[in-house]
Amino acid sequence: MTYPAPGTQRALWLLLSLLTVLAAWLAEDGHPRRLALIVLALAWFKGVLLVEYYMGLRHAPRWLHALVQGWLAVVSSALLLSFF
């Protein structure tokens, strides 16, 4: 298994941290229906980054890649539907 280069790891960590802070800040607005799509899109994007870079999905077979990405989409969609 190959891991991202140290510079890439730092950049990914910073991006994931910023996305987490942004999602938390948006969630504090008090209008969950209006911001649910944005916050869940950020969470989905963070999930994609995690499985692609830290779990090595970039080098996995296509069927596994499709399965994990599909699972992320289903979970994100189910959470989004729970807001409406």
C-alpha positions as CSV (number, residue, x, y, z in Angstrom):
1,M,0.0,0.0,0.0
2,T,1.3,3.4,-0.9
3,Y,0.7,6.4,1.3
4,P,0.6,10.1,0.2
5,A,3.9,12.0,0.3
6,P,4.4,13.9,3.5
7,G,3.7,17.2,1.8
8,T,0.5,15.8,0.4
9,Q,-0.5,14.4,3.8
10,R,-0.1,17.8,5.4
11,A,-2.1,19.5,2.7
12,L,-4.8,16.9,3.0
13,W,-4.9,17.2,6.8
14,L,-5.2,21.0,6.5
15,L,-8.0,20.7,3.9
16,L,-9.9,18.2,5.9
17,S,-9.5,20.4,9.0
18,L,-10.7,23.5,7.2
19,L,-13.7,21.6,5.8
20,T,-14.6,20.4,9.3
21,V,-14.4,23.9,10.7
22,L,-16.4,25.2,7.8
23,A,-19.1,22.6,8.2
24,A,-19.3,23.2,11.9
25,W,-19.5,27.0,11.4
26,L,-22.3,26.6,8.8
27,A,-24.2,24.2,11.0
28,E,-24.3,26.9,13.7
29,D,-26.5,29.1,11.5
30,G,-29.7,27.5,12.8
31,H,-31.3,26.8,9.4
32,P,-30.6,23.1,8.9
33,R,-32.8,22.7,5.8
34,R,-31.1,25.5,3.9
35,L,-27.6,24.4,4.8
36,A,-28.0,20.6,4.9
37,L,-27.0,20.2,1.3
38,I,-23.8,22.2,1.8
39,V,-22.8,20.6,5.0
40,L,-23.5,17.1,3.7
41,A,-21.7,17.8,0.5
42,L,-18.7,18.9,2.6
43,A,-18.9,15.6,4.6
44,W,-19.2,13.6,1.4
45,F,-16.2,15.3,-0.1
46,K,-14.2,14.6,3.1
47,G,-15.2,11.0,2.9
48,V,-14.0,10.8,-0.7
49,L,-10.7,12.3,0.3
50,L,-10.3,9.9,3.2
51,V,-11.0,6.7,1.3
52,E,-9.1,7.8,-1.8
53,Y,-5.9,8.9,-0.1
54,Y,-5.7,7.3,3.4
55,M,-7.4,4.0,2.6
56,G,-5.8,3.5,-0.7
57,L,-8.9,3.3,-2.8
58,R,-7.2,5.1,-5.7
59,H,-5.3,1.9,-6.4
60,A,-8.2,-0.5,-5.7
61,P,-10.1,-2.4,-8.3
62,R,-12.9,-0.5,-10.0
63,W,-15.7,-2.6,-8.4
64,L,-14.4,-1.8,-5.0
65,H,-14.0,1.9,-5.9
66,A,-17.6,1.9,-7.2
67,L,-18.9,0.1,-4.1
68,V,-17.3,2.5,-1.6
69,Q,-18.3,5.6,-3.6
70,G,-21.8,4.3,-3.9
71,W,-22.0,3.6,-0.2
72,L,-20.9,7.2,0.5
73,A,-23.5,8.5,-1.9
74,V,-26.3,6.4,-0.4
75,V,-25.4,7.4,3.2
76,S,-25.2,11.1,2.2
77,S,-28.5,10.9,0.4
78,A,-30.2,9.2,3.3
79,L,-29.0,11.8,5.7
80,L,-30.1,14.6,3.3
81,L,-33.6,13.1,3.0
82,S,-33.9,13.0,6.8
83,F,-33.8,16.8,6.8
84,F,-36.8,17.2,4.5
